[in-house]
Amino acid sequence: MAEILTKARARNIFYGGSVFFVVVFIALTAQSHKYIVDTSTAGLPLTEQVALGKAVWERNSCINCHTLHGEGAYFAPEVGNVMTRWGVADDPEGAFEILQGWMESQPSGIEGRRQMPHFELTEEEIRALAEFLRWADHTDTQGWPPNEAG
């Protein structure tokens, strides 16, 4: 004999299911918040200079050619670990000097090679961009992108 689903039973199933899933949602939100707060991926503090460097990065649309941690275009090299590759990840002044030298030498004029345009950046903007790239270099990407080390 089949039981009939009455309005009262349907209402109880609805309210019971709603309460159950609200409790599950709250538990998952609390767990996510704890995970995010306890496991920061930032290796360096987020300073005003880093924020200015990100603004320079965005204003000049660097991501249209470069990738940063695997995000962006693939026309130019990955820059998420460029400071490590250049050997200046822990040297703010060295990072600035090598980036400034690179920026001033572009475009290189080598025929048949992809060229980076010359950007008219101030010393302050280049310092900030170097700090942004150092900050990105020190970020724990948890192994992403897989080929970033090279």
KANORBEL-V425439 format. One line per field, one symbol per residue. phi: phi as a letter, one per 40 degrees, with the letter a starting at -180 (. if undefined). A space follows every 10 residues. Layout:
phi: ???
This chain:
phi: .ccccccccc cccccccccd cccccccccc ccccccccbc cccbcccccc ccccccdccc fdccbcbbfg bhcbcbccbc bcccccgbcb bdcccccccc cccccbccgc cgbcbcccbc bcdccccccc cccccccccc cfgbcdbccb
